[in-house]
């Protein structure tokens, strides 16, 4: 699953004043911290999954953001 985060008030560049990181949850389990705007989620098993991104700004004065959605990974046809 390809994910690209486009948020006007957030940057994922190393020296930005408005830098943030992404916490990825898959099926309500924390999987990893990501520091890039675009990434690929690999190795999801066939079937339904719930994905959740938490955007955590380094500047504690900024508000956290959350986005959740469902994906269906098809069974591979051979």
N, CA, C and O atoms as a Maestro MAE file, in Angstrom:
{
 s_m_m2io_version
 :::
 2.0.0
}

f_m_ct {
 s_m_title
 :::
 protein
 m_atom[312] {
  # First column is atom index #
  i_m_mmod_type
  r_m_x_coord
  r_m_y_coord
  r_m_z_coord
  i_m_residue_number
  s_m_chain_name
  s_m_pdb_residue_name
  s_m_pdb_atom_name
  i_m_atomic_number
  :::
  1 25 0.857 -1.169 0.000 1 A "UNK " " N  " 7
  2 3 0.000 0.000 0.000 1 A "UNK " " CA " 6
  3 2 0.906 1.236 0.000 1 A "UNK " " C  " 6
  4 15 1.740 1.410 0.889 1 A "UNK " " O  " 8
  5 25 0.729 2.077 -1.000 2 A "UNK " " N  " 7
  6 3 1.512 3.315 -1.096 2 A "UNK " " CA " 6
  7 2 0.774 4.417 -0.340 2 A "UNK " " C  " 6
  8 15 -0.424 4.618 -0.536 2 A "UNK " " O  " 8
  9 25 1.495 5.128 0.525 3 A "UNK " " N  " 7
  10 3 0.917 6.219 1.316 3 A "UNK " " CA " 6
  11 2 1.752 7.465 1.085 3 A "UNK " " C  " 6
  12 15 2.981 7.422 1.149 3 A "UNK " " O  " 8
  13 25 1.081 8.571 0.817 4 A "UNK " " N  " 7
  14 3 1.767 9.857 0.684 4 A "UNK " " CA " 6
  15 2 1.029 10.877 1.531 4 A "UNK " " C  " 6
  16 15 -0.172 11.086 1.358 4 A "UNK " " O  " 8
  17 25 1.747 11.511 2.448 5 A "UNK " " N  " 7
  18 3 1.166 12.498 3.357 5 A "UNK " " CA " 6
  19 2 1.426 13.898 2.814 5 A "UNK " " C  " 6
  20 15 2.575 14.323 2.696 5 A "UNK " " O  " 8
  21 25 0.367 14.598 2.490 6 A "UNK " " N  " 7
  22 3 0.465 15.982 2.026 6 A "UNK " " CA " 6
  23 2 -0.334 16.836 3.010 6 A "UNK " " C  " 6
  24 15 -1.565 16.819 3.015 6 A "UNK " " O  " 8
  25 25 0.395 17.585 3.844 7 A "UNK " " N  " 7
  26 3 -0.222 18.402 4.885 7 A "UNK " " CA " 6
  27 2 0.417 19.783 4.807 7 A "UNK " " C  " 6
  28 15 1.629 19.919 4.976 7 A "UNK " " O  " 8
  29 25 -0.385 20.791 4.556 8 A "UNK " " N  " 7
  30 3 0.157 22.140 4.336 8 A "UNK " " CA " 6
  31 2 0.993 22.662 5.497 8 A "UNK " " C  " 6
  32 15 1.966 23.381 5.271 8 A "UNK " " O  " 8
  33 25 0.641 22.322 6.723 9 A "UNK " " N  " 7
  34 3 1.311 22.902 7.891 9 A "UNK " " CA " 6
  35 2 2.425 22.028 8.457 9 A "UNK " " C  " 6
  36 15 3.007 22.364 9.489 9 A "UNK " " O  " 8
  37 25 2.729 20.908 7.794 10 A "UNK " " N  " 7
  38 3 3.720 19.959 8.304 10 A "UNK " " CA " 6
  39 2 4.783 19.685 7.241 10 A "UNK " " C  " 6
  40 15 4.498 19.665 6.043 10 A "UNK " " O  " 8
  41 25 6.021 19.474 7.711 11 A "UNK " " N  " 7
  42 3 7.108 19.075 6.821 11 A "UNK " " CA " 6
  43 2 7.774 17.830 7.395 11 A "UNK " " C  " 6
  44 15 7.763 17.613 8.607 11 A "UNK " " O  " 8
  45 25 8.343 17.028 6.530 12 A "UNK " " N  " 7
  46 3 9.091 15.861 6.968 12 A "UNK " " CA " 6
  47 2 10.580 16.031 6.664 12 A "UNK " " C  " 6
  48 15 11.351 15.077 6.769 12 A "UNK " " O  " 8
  49 25 10.980 17.243 6.289 13 A "UNK " " N  " 7
  50 3 12.394 17.538 6.014 13 A "UNK " " CA " 6
  51 2 13.151 17.683 7.329 13 A "UNK " " C  " 6
  52 15 12.613 18.153 8.331 13 A "UNK " " O  " 8
  53 25 14.398 17.273 7.297 14 A "UNK " " N  " 7
  54 3 15.208 17.174 8.510 14 A "UNK " " CA " 6
  55 2 15.298 18.470 9.316 14 A "UNK " " C  " 6
  56 15 15.131 18.437 10.535 14 A "UNK " " O  " 8
  57 25 15.551 19.588 8.682 15 A "UNK " " N  " 7
  58 3 15.783 20.832 9.421 15 A "UNK " " CA " 6
  59 2 14.609 21.795 9.403 15 A "UNK " " C  " 6
  60 15 14.798 22.990 9.630 15 A "UNK " " O  " 8
  61 25 13.424 21.318 9.143 16 A "UNK " " N  " 7
  62 3 12.244 22.194 9.066 16 A "UNK " " CA " 6
  63 2 11.754 22.581 10.465 16 A "UNK " " C  " 6
  64 15 11.861 21.803 11.413 16 A "UNK " " O  " 8
  65 25 11.218 23.792 10.570 17 A "UNK " " N  " 7
  66 3 10.656 24.256 11.839 17 A "UNK " " CA " 6
  67 2 9.359 23.520 12.188 17 A "UNK " " C  " 6
  68 15 9.021 23.371 13.362 17 A "UNK " " O  " 8
  69 25 8.648 23.070 11.178 18 A "UNK " " N  " 7
  70 3 7.352 22.414 11.382 18 A "UNK " " CA " 6
  71 2 7.449 20.896 11.134 18 A "UNK " " C  " 6
  72 15 6.516 20.288 10.611 18 A "UNK " " O  " 8
  73 25 8.577 20.298 11.513 19 A "UNK " " N  " 7
  74 3 8.856 18.875 11.270 19 A "UNK " " CA " 6
  75 2 7.923 17.988 12.100 19 A "UNK " " C  " 6
  76 15 7.523 18.340 13.210 19 A "UNK " " O  " 8
  77 25 7.592 16.829 11.527 20 A "UNK " " N  " 7
  78 3 6.746 15.861 12.216 20 A "UNK " " CA " 6
  79 2 7.180 14.446 11.849 20 A "UNK " " C  " 6
  80 15 7.959 14.244 10.917 20 A "UNK " " O  " 8
  81 25 6.664 13.472 12.594 21 A "UNK " " N  " 7
  82 3 6.860 12.067 12.258 21 A "UNK " " CA " 6
  83 2 5.488 11.408 12.192 21 A "UNK " " C  " 6
  84 15 4.496 11.943 12.687 21 A "UNK " " O  " 8
  85 25 5.458 10.238 11.573 22 A "UNK " " N  " 7
  86 3 4.217 9.482 11.416 22 A "UNK " " CA " 6
  87 2 4.349 8.191 12.217 22 A "UNK " " C  " 6
  88 15 5.360 7.495 12.128 22 A "UNK " " O  " 8
  89 25 3.328 7.884 12.993 23 A "UNK " " N  " 7
  90 3 3.248 6.596 13.673 23 A "UNK " " CA " 6
  91 2 2.232 5.767 12.898 23 A "UNK " " C  " 6
  92 15 1.080 6.174 12.751 23 A "UNK " " O  " 8
  93 25 2.653 4.603 12.400 24 A "UNK " " N  " 7
  94 3 1.790 3.717 11.625 24 A "UNK " " CA " 6
  95 2 1.242 2.613 12.507 24 A "UNK " " C  " 6
  96 15 1.988 1.914 13.193 24 A "UNK " " O  " 8
  97 25 -0.077 2.469 12.479 25 A "UNK " " N  " 7
  98 3 -0.758 1.364 13.156 25 A "UNK " " CA " 6
  99 2 -1.432 0.510 12.090 25 A "UNK " " C  " 6
  100 15 -2.044 1.034 11.159 25 A "UNK " " O  " 8
  101 25 -1.317 -0.803 12.231 26 A "UNK " " N  " 7
  102 3 -2.015 -1.739 11.358 26 A "UNK " " CA " 6
  103 2 -2.845 -2.643 12.253 26 A "UNK " " C  " 6
  104 15 -2.318 -3.312 13.143 26 A "UNK " " O  " 8
  105 25 -4.146 -2.655 12.009 27 A "UNK " " N  " 7
  106 3 -5.072 -3.455 12.808 27 A "UNK " " CA " 6
  107 2 -4.905 -3.165 14.306 27 A "UNK " " C  " 6
  108 15 -4.836 -4.077 15.129 27 A "UNK " " O  " 8
  109 25 -4.844 -1.881 14.630 28 A "UNK " " N  " 7
  110 3 -4.749 -1.374 16.008 28 A "UNK " " CA " 6
  111 2 -3.447 -1.725 16.724 28 A "UNK " " C  " 6
  112 15 -3.386 -1.650 17.951 28 A "UNK " " O  " 8
  113 25 -2.404 -2.109 15.984 29 A "UNK " " N  " 7
  114 3 -1.105 -2.406 16.580 29 A "UNK " " CA " 6
  115 2 -0.067 -1.451 15.995 29 A "UNK " " C  " 6
  116 15 0.036 -1.292 14.779 29 A "UNK " " O  " 8
  117 25 0.699 -0.821 16.886 30 A "UNK " " N  " 7
  118 3 1.747 0.086 16.432 30 A "UNK " " CA " 6
  119 2 2.813 -0.712 15.700 30 A "UNK " " C  " 6
  120 15 3.347 -1.685 16.232 30 A "UNK " " O  " 8
  121 25 3.123 -0.293 14.462 31 A "UNK " " N  " 7
  122 3 4.095 -1.006 13.644 31 A "UNK " " CA " 6
  123 2 5.428 -0.285 13.518 31 A "UNK " " C  " 6
  124 15 6.480 -0.905 13.670 31 A "UNK " " O  " 8
  125 25 5.400 1.026 13.241 32 A "UNK " " N  " 7
  126 3 6.676 1.727 13.074 32 A "UNK " " CA " 6
  127 2 6.482 3.230 13.100 32 A "UNK " " C  " 6
  128 15 5.377 3.747 12.936 32 A "UNK " " O  " 8
  129 25 7.609 3.917 13.315 33 A "UNK " " N  " 7
  130 3 7.665 5.371 13.201 33 A "UNK " " CA " 6
  131 2 8.319 5.694 11.871 33 A "UNK " " C  " 6
  132 15 9.329 5.096 11.499 33 A "UNK " " O  " 8
  133 25 7.737 6.643 11.161 34 A "UNK " " N  " 7
  134 3 8.193 6.995 9.820 34 A "UNK " " CA " 6
  135 2 8.499 8.488 9.790 34 A "UNK " " C  " 6
  136 15 7.762 9.290 10.365 34 A "UNK " " O  " 8
  137 25 9.573 8.855 9.126 35 A "UNK " " N  " 7
  138 3 9.967 10.268 9.071 35 A "UNK " " CA " 6
  139 2 9.997 10.802 7.644 35 A "UNK " " C  " 6
  140 15 10.663 11.800 7.368 35 A "UNK " " O  " 8
  141 25 9.283 10.148 6.744 36 A "UNK " " N  " 7
  142 3 9.184 10.612 5.363 36 A "UNK " " CA " 6
  143 2 7.718 10.845 5.004 36 A "UNK " " C  " 6
  144 15 6.822 10.267 5.620 36 A "UNK " " O  " 8
  145 25 7.481 11.687 4.015 37 A "UNK " " N  " 7
  146 3 6.114 12.002 3.603 37 A "UNK " " CA " 6
  147 2 5.472 10.869 2.813 37 A "UNK " " C  " 6
  148 15 4.250 10.722 2.832 37 A "UNK " " O  " 8
  149 25 6.271 10.070 2.124 38 A "UNK " " N  " 7
  150 3 5.746 8.964 1.314 38 A "UNK " " CA " 6
  151 2 6.442 7.672 1.717 38 A "UNK " " C  " 6
  152 15 7.641 7.654 1.997 38 A "UNK " " O  " 8
  153 25 5.669 6.593 1.743 39 A "UNK " " N  " 7
  154 3 6.225 5.297 2.109 39 A "UNK " " CA " 6
  155 2 5.305 4.188 1.597 39 A "UNK " " C  " 6
  156 15 4.167 4.440 1.202 39 A "UNK " " O  " 8
  157 25 5.816 2.967 1.613 40 A "UNK " " N  " 7
  158 3 5.053 1.803 1.165 40 A "UNK " " CA " 6
  159 2 4.906 0.845 2.339 40 A "UNK " " C  " 6
  160 15 5.874 0.546 3.038 40 A "UNK " " O  " 8
  161 25 3.692 0.372 2.545 41 A "UNK " " N  " 7
  162 3 3.420 -0.643 3.564 41 A "UNK " " CA " 6
  163 2 3.444 -1.987 2.842 41 A "UNK " " C  " 6
  164 15 2.604 -2.262 1.985 41 A "UNK " " O  " 8
  165 25 4.413 -2.814 3.200 42 A "UNK " " N  " 7
  166 3 4.593 -4.102 2.523 42 A "UNK " " CA " 6
  167 2 4.141 -5.251 3.420 42 A "UNK " " C  " 6
  168 15 3.929 -5.091 4.622 42 A "UNK " " O  " 8
  169 25 4.003 -6.401 2.794 43 A "UNK " " N  " 7
  170 3 3.761 -7.674 3.490 43 A "UNK " " CA " 6
  171 2 2.454 -7.716 4.279 43 A "UNK " " C  " 6
  172 15 2.388 -8.360 5.327 43 A "UNK " " O  " 8
  173 25 1.426 -7.046 3.795 44 A "UNK " " N  " 7
  174 3 0.109 -7.197 4.417 44 A "UNK " " CA " 6
  175 2 -0.507 -8.506 3.936 44 A "UNK " " C  " 6
  176 15 -0.480 -8.805 2.742 44 A "UNK " " O  " 8
  177 25 -1.044 -9.263 4.834 45 A "UNK " " N  " 7
  178 3 -1.662 -10.537 4.461 45 A "UNK " " CA " 6
  179 2 -2.976 -10.273 3.721 45 A "UNK " " C  " 6
  180 15 -3.579 -9.214 3.896 45 A "UNK " " O  " 8
  181 25 -3.425 -11.225 2.895 46 A "UNK " " N  " 7
  182 3 -4.707 -11.055 2.211 46 A "UNK " " CA " 6
  183 2 -5.844 -10.866 3.222 46 A "UNK " " C  " 6
  184 15 -5.843 -11.454 4.304 46 A "UNK " " O  " 8
  185 25 -6.803 -10.037 2.841 47 A "UNK " " N  " 7
  186 3 -7.956 -9.791 3.704 47 A "UNK " " CA " 6
  187 2 -8.056 -8.325 4.093 47 A "UNK " " C  " 6
  188 15 -7.288 -7.493 3.608 47 A "UNK " " O  " 8
  189 25 -9.000 -8.010 4.968 48 A "UNK " " N  " 7
  190 3 -9.214 -6.616 5.371 48 A "UNK " " CA " 6
  191 2 -8.211 -6.185 6.449 48 A "UNK " " C  " 6
  192 15 -7.804 -6.978 7.298 48 A "UNK " " O  " 8
  193 25 -7.832 -4.923 6.388 49 A "UNK " " N  " 7
  194 3 -6.940 -4.334 7.393 49 A "UNK " " CA " 6
  195 2 -7.398 -2.904 7.673 49 A "UNK " " C  " 6
  196 15 -7.933 -2.222 6.799 49 A "UNK " " O  " 8
  197 25 -7.178 -2.477 8.892 50 A "UNK " " N  " 7
  198 3 -7.430 -1.090 9.282 50 A "UNK " " CA " 6
  199 2 -6.077 -0.408 9.454 50 A "UNK " " C  " 6
  200 15 -5.246 -0.843 10.252 50 A "UNK " " O  " 8
  201 25 -5.868 0.659 8.702 51 A "UNK " " N  " 7
  202 3 -4.630 1.433 8.780 51 A "UNK " " CA " 6
  203 2 -4.907 2.743 9.507 51 A "UNK " " C  " 6
  204 15 -5.960 3.358 9.333 51 A "UNK " " O  " 8
  205 25 -3.955 3.151 10.314 52 A "UNK " " N  " 7
  206 3 -4.093 4.409 11.052 52 A "UNK " " CA " 6
  207 2 -2.745 5.111 11.047 52 A "UNK " " C  " 6
  208 15 -1.712 4.501 11.326 52 A "UNK " " O  " 8
  209 25 -2.764 6.396 10.727 53 A "UNK " " N  " 7
  210 3 -1.578 7.240 10.797 53 A "UNK " " CA " 6
  211 2 -1.795 8.294 11.867 53 A "UNK " " C  " 6
  212 15 -2.826 8.965 11.886 53 A "UNK " " O  " 8
  213 25 -0.834 8.436 12.745 54 A "UNK " " N  " 7
  214 3 -0.832 9.541 13.700 54 A "UNK " " CA " 6
  215 2 0.323 10.450 13.319 54 A "UNK " " C  " 6
  216 15 1.474 10.015 13.277 54 A "UNK " " O  " 8
  217 25 0.023 11.699 13.044 55 A "UNK " " N  " 7
  218 3 1.043 12.691 12.699 55 A "UNK " " CA " 6
  219 2 1.409 13.409 13.994 55 A "UNK " " C  " 6
  220 15 0.567 14.056 14.617 55 A "UNK " " O  " 8
  221 25 2.669 13.288 14.390 56 A "UNK " " N  " 7
  222 3 3.142 13.844 15.657 56 A "UNK " " CA " 6
  223 2 4.139 14.963 15.369 56 A "UNK " " C  " 6
  224 15 5.280 14.683 15.002 56 A "UNK " " O  " 8
  225 25 3.733 16.227 15.527 57 A "UNK " " N  " 7
  226 3 4.666 17.333 15.306 57 A "UNK " " CA " 6
  227 2 5.748 17.376 16.395 57 A "UNK " " C  " 6
  228 15 5.468 17.088 17.559 57 A "UNK " " O  " 8
  229 25 6.969 17.731 16.020 58 A "UNK " " N  " 7
  230 3 8.032 17.899 17.011 58 A "UNK " " CA " 6
  231 2 7.745 19.092 17.904 58 A "UNK " " C  " 6
  232 15 8.092 19.086 19.085 58 A "UNK " " O  " 8
  233 25 7.115 20.111 17.345 59 A "UNK " " N  " 7
  234 3 6.714 21.283 18.116 59 A "UNK " " CA " 6
  235 2 5.461 20.902 18.909 59 A "UNK " " C  " 6
  236 15 4.380 20.759 18.337 59 A "UNK " " O  " 8
  237 25 5.606 20.743 20.200 60 A "UNK " " N  " 7
  238 3 4.497 20.269 21.048 60 A "UNK " " CA " 6
  239 2 3.305 21.222 21.060 60 A "UNK " " C  " 6
  240 15 2.209 20.833 21.463 60 A "UNK " " O  " 8
  241 25 3.508 22.470 20.622 61 A "UNK " " N  " 7
  242 3 2.403 23.429 20.565 61 A "UNK " " CA " 6
  243 2 1.450 23.110 19.413 61 A "UNK " " C  " 6
  244 15 0.296 23.539 19.430 61 A "UNK " " O  " 8
  245 25 1.919 22.363 18.415 62 A "UNK " " N  " 7
  246 3 1.070 22.002 17.268 62 A "UNK " " CA " 6
  247 2 0.236 20.782 17.615 62 A "UNK " " C  " 6
  248 15 0.626 19.947 18.430 62 A "UNK " " O  " 8
  249 25 -0.910 20.702 16.983 63 A "UNK " " N  " 7
  250 3 -1.868 19.632 17.252 63 A "UNK " " CA " 6
  251 2 -1.515 18.346 16.497 63 A "UNK " " C  " 6
  252 15 -1.088 18.389 15.343 63 A "UNK " " O  " 8
  253 25 -1.701 17.201 17.166 64 A "UNK " " N  " 7
  254 3 -1.553 15.907 16.501 64 A "UNK " " CA " 6
  255 2 -2.731 15.691 15.559 64 A "UNK " " C  " 6
  256 15 -3.822 16.217 15.781 64 A "UNK " " O  " 8
  257 25 -2.500 14.907 14.502 65 A "UNK " " N  " 7
  258 3 -3.559 14.581 13.548 65 A "UNK " " CA " 6
  259 2 -3.619 13.070 13.385 65 A "UNK " " C  " 6
  260 15 -2.616 12.373 13.536 65 A "UNK " " O  " 8
  261 25 -4.805 12.579 13.077 66 A "UNK " " N  " 7
  262 3 -5.001 11.148 12.876 66 A "UNK " " CA " 6
  263 2 -5.825 10.923 11.625 66 A "UNK " " C  " 6
  264 15 -6.764 11.667 11.343 66 A "UNK " " O  " 8
  265 25 -5.467 9.888 10.876 67 A "UNK " " N  " 7
  266 3 -6.238 9.468 9.697 67 A "UNK " " CA " 6
  267 2 -6.333 7.951 9.733 67 A "UNK " " C  " 6
  268 15 -5.324 7.261 9.884 67 A "UNK " " O  " 8
  269 25 -7.553 7.432 9.593 68 A "UNK " " N  " 7
  270 3 -7.782 5.989 9.572 68 A "UNK " " CA " 6
  271 2 -8.565 5.609 8.328 68 A "UNK " " C  " 6
  272 15 -9.410 6.366 7.852 68 A "UNK " " O  " 8
  273 25 -8.269 4.412 7.806 69 A "UNK " " N  " 7
  274 3 -9.044 3.890 6.692 69 A "UNK " " CA " 6
  275 2 -8.865 2.378 6.622 69 A "UNK " " C  " 6
  276 15 -7.970 1.809 7.248 69 A "UNK " " O  " 8
  277 25 -9.731 1.750 5.852 70 A "UNK " " N  " 7
  278 3 -9.679 0.299 5.661 70 A "UNK " " CA " 6
  279 2 -9.137 -0.008 4.272 70 A "UNK " " C  " 6
  280 15 -9.379 0.730 3.317 70 A "UNK " " O  " 8
  281 25 -8.400 -1.109 4.177 71 A "UNK " " N  " 7
  282 3 -7.935 -1.614 2.889 71 A "UNK " " CA " 6
  283 2 -8.274 -3.095 2.811 71 A "UNK " " C  " 6
  284 15 -8.378 -3.776 3.832 71 A "UNK " " O  " 8
  285 25 -8.442 -3.580 1.602 72 A "UNK " " N  " 7
  286 3 -8.687 -5.006 1.358 72 A "UNK " " CA " 6
  287 2 -7.570 -5.499 0.459 72 A "UNK " " C  " 6
  288 15 -7.441 -5.049 -0.680 72 A "UNK " " O  " 8
  289 25 -6.763 -6.422 0.963 73 A "UNK " " N  " 7
  290 3 -5.671 -6.992 0.187 73 A "UNK " " CA " 6
  291 2 -6.185 -8.263 -0.463 73 A "UNK " " C  " 6
  292 15 -6.590 -9.194 0.234 73 A "UNK " " O  " 8
  293 25 -6.176 -8.318 -1.809 74 A "UNK " " N  " 7
  294 3 -6.704 -9.497 -2.488 74 A "UNK " " CA " 6
  295 2 -5.774 -10.707 -2.362 74 A "UNK " " C  " 6
  296 15 -4.576 -10.567 -2.116 74 A "UNK " " O  " 8
  297 25 -6.342 -11.865 -2.532 75 A "UNK " " N  " 7
  298 3 -5.559 -13.094 -2.574 75 A "UNK " " CA " 6
  299 2 -4.857 -13.152 -3.927 75 A "UNK " " C  " 6
  300 15 -5.467 -12.880 -4.961 75 A "UNK " " O  " 8
  301 25 -3.571 -13.507 -3.915 76 A "UNK " " N  " 7
  302 3 -2.809 -13.578 -5.168 76 A "UNK " " CA " 6
  303 2 -3.334 -14.716 -6.022 76 A "UNK " " C  " 6
  304 15 -3.541 -15.830 -5.540 76 A "UNK " " O  " 8
  305 25 -3.545 -14.427 -7.282 77 A "UNK " " N  " 7
  306 3 -3.951 -15.448 -8.241 77 A "UNK " " CA " 6
  307 2 -2.703 -15.991 -8.931 77 A "UNK " " C  " 6
  308 15 -1.883 -15.216 -9.424 77 A "UNK " " O  " 8
  309 25 -2.555 -17.302 -8.970 78 A "UNK " " N  " 7
  310 3 -1.376 -17.887 -9.605 78 A "UNK " " CA " 6
  311 2 -1.744 -18.571 -10.900 78 A "UNK " " C  " 6
  312 15 -0.875 -19.123 -11.576 78 A "UNK " " O  " 8
  :::
 }
 m_bond[311] {
  # First column is bond index #
  i_m_from
  i_m_to
  i_m_order
  :::
  1 1 2 1
  2 2 3 1
  3 3 4 2
  4 3 5 1
  5 5 6 1
  6 6 7 1
  7 7 8 2
  8 7 9 1
  9 9 10 1
  10 10 11 1
  11 11 12 2
  12 11 13 1
  13 13 14 1
  14 14 15 1
  15 15 16 2
  16 15 17 1
  17 17 18 1
  18 18 19 1
  19 19 20 2
  20 19 21 1
  21 21 22 1
  22 22 23 1
  23 23 24 2
  24 23 25 1
  25 25 26 1
  26 26 27 1
  27 27 28 2
  28 27 29 1
  29 29 30 1
  30 30 31 1
  31 31 32 2
  32 31 33 1
  33 33 34 1
  34 34 35 1
  35 35 36 2
  36 35 37 1
  37 37 38 1
  38 38 39 1
  39 39 40 2
  40 39 41 1
  41 41 42 1
  42 42 43 1
  43 43 44 2
  44 43 45 1
  45 45 46 1
  46 46 47 1
  47 47 48 2
  48 47 49 1
  49 49 50 1
  50 50 51 1
  51 51 52 2
  52 51 53 1
  53 53 54 1
  54 54 55 1
  55 55 56 2
  56 55 57 1
  57 57 58 1
  58 58 59 1
  59 59 60 2
  60 59 61 1
  61 61 62 1
  62 62 63 1
  63 63 64 2
  64 63 65 1
  65 65 66 1
  66 66 67 1
  67 67 68 2
  68 67 69 1
  69 69 70 1
  70 70 71 1
  71 71 72 2
  72 71 73 1
  73 73 74 1
  74 74 75 1
  75 75 76 2
  76 75 77 1
  77 77 78 1
  78 78 79 1
  79 79 80 2
  80 79 81 1
  81 81 82 1
  82 82 83 1
  83 83 84 2
  84 83 85 1
  85 85 86 1
  86 86 87 1
  87 87 88 2
  88 87 89 1
  89 89 90 1
  90 90 91 1
  91 91 92 2
  92 91 93 1
  93 93 94 1
  94 94 95 1
  95 95 96 2
  96 95 97 1
  97 97 98 1
  98 98 99 1
  99 99 100 2
  100 99 101 1
  101 101 102 1
  102 102 103 1
  103 103 104 2
  104 103 105 1
  105 105 106 1
  106 106 107 1
  107 107 108 2
  108 107 109 1
  109 109 110 1
  110 110 111 1
  111 111 112 2
  112 111 113 1
  113 113 114 1
  114 114 115 1
  115 115 116 2
  116 115 117 1
  117 117 118 1
  118 118 119 1
  119 119 120 2
  120 119 121 1
  121 121 122 1
  122 122 123 1
  123 123 124 2
  124 123 125 1
  125 125 126 1
  126 126 127 1
  127 127 128 2
  128 127 129 1
  129 129 130 1
  130 130 131 1
  131 131 132 2
  132 131 133 1
  133 133 134 1
  134 134 135 1
  135 135 136 2
  136 135 137 1
  137 137 138 1
  138 138 139 1
  139 139 140 2
  140 139 141 1
  141 141 142 1
  142 142 143 1
  143 143 144 2
  144 143 145 1
  145 145 146 1
  146 146 147 1
  147 147 148 2
  148 147 149 1
  149 149 150 1
  150 150 151 1
  151 151 152 2
  152 151 153 1
  153 153 154 1
  154 154 155 1
  155 155 156 2
  156 155 157 1
  157 157 158 1
  158 158 159 1
  159 159 160 2
  160 159 161 1
  161 161 162 1
  162 162 163 1
  163 163 164 2
  164 163 165 1
  165 165 166 1
  166 166 167 1
  167 167 168 2
  168 167 169 1
  169 169 170 1
  170 170 171 1
  171 171 172 2
  172 171 173 1
  173 173 174 1
  174 174 175 1
  175 175 176 2
  176 175 177 1
  177 177 178 1
  178 178 179 1
  179 179 180 2
  180 179 181 1
  181 181 182 1
  182 182 183 1
  183 183 184 2
  184 183 185 1
  185 185 186 1
  186 186 187 1
  187 187 188 2
  188 187 189 1
  189 189 190 1
  190 190 191 1
  191 191 192 2
  192 191 193 1
  193 193 194 1
  194 194 195 1
  195 195 196 2
  196 195 197 1
  197 197 198 1
  198 198 199 1
  199 199 200 2
  200 199 201 1
  201 201 202 1
  202 202 203 1
  203 203 204 2
  204 203 205 1
  205 205 206 1
  206 206 207 1
  207 207 208 2
  208 207 209 1
  209 209 210 1
  210 210 211 1
  211 211 212 2
  212 211 213 1
  213 213 214 1
  214 214 215 1
  215 215 216 2
  216 215 217 1
  217 217 218 1
  218 218 219 1
  219 219 220 2
  220 219 221 1
  221 221 222 1
  222 222 223 1
  223 223 224 2
  224 223 225 1
  225 225 226 1
  226 226 227 1
  227 227 228 2
  228 227 229 1
  229 229 230 1
  230 230 231 1
  231 231 232 2
  232 231 233 1
  233 233 234 1
  234 234 235 1
  235 235 236 2
  236 235 237 1
  237 237 238 1
  238 238 239 1
  239 239 240 2
  240 239 241 1
  241 241 242 1
  242 242 243 1
  243 243 244 2
  244 243 245 1
  245 245 246 1
  246 246 247 1
  247 247 248 2
  248 247 249 1
  249 249 250 1
  250 250 251 1
  251 251 252 2
  252 251 253 1
  253 253 254 1
  254 254 255 1
  255 255 256 2
  256 255 257 1
  257 257 258 1
  258 258 259 1
  259 259 260 2
  260 259 261 1
  261 261 262 1
  262 262 263 1
  263 263 264 2
  264 263 265 1
  265 265 266 1
  266 266 267 1
  267 267 268 2
  268 267 269 1
  269 269 270 1
  270 270 271 1
  271 271 272 2
  272 271 273 1
  273 273 274 1
  274 274 275 1
  275 275 276 2
  276 275 277 1
  277 277 278 1
  278 278 279 1
  279 279 280 2
  280 279 281 1
  281 281 282 1
  282 282 283 1
  283 283 284 2
  284 283 285 1
  285 285 286 1
  286 286 287 1
  287 287 288 2
  288 287 289 1
  289 289 290 1
  290 290 291 1
  291 291 292 2
  292 291 293 1
  293 293 294 1
  294 294 295 1
  295 295 296 2
  296 295 297 1
  297 297 298 1
  298 298 299 1
  299 299 300 2
  300 299 301 1
  301 301 302 1
  302 302 303 1
  303 303 304 2
  304 303 305 1
  305 305 306 1
  306 306 307 1
  307 307 308 2
  308 307 309 1
  309 309 310 1
  310 310 311 1
  311 311 312 2
  :::
 }
}
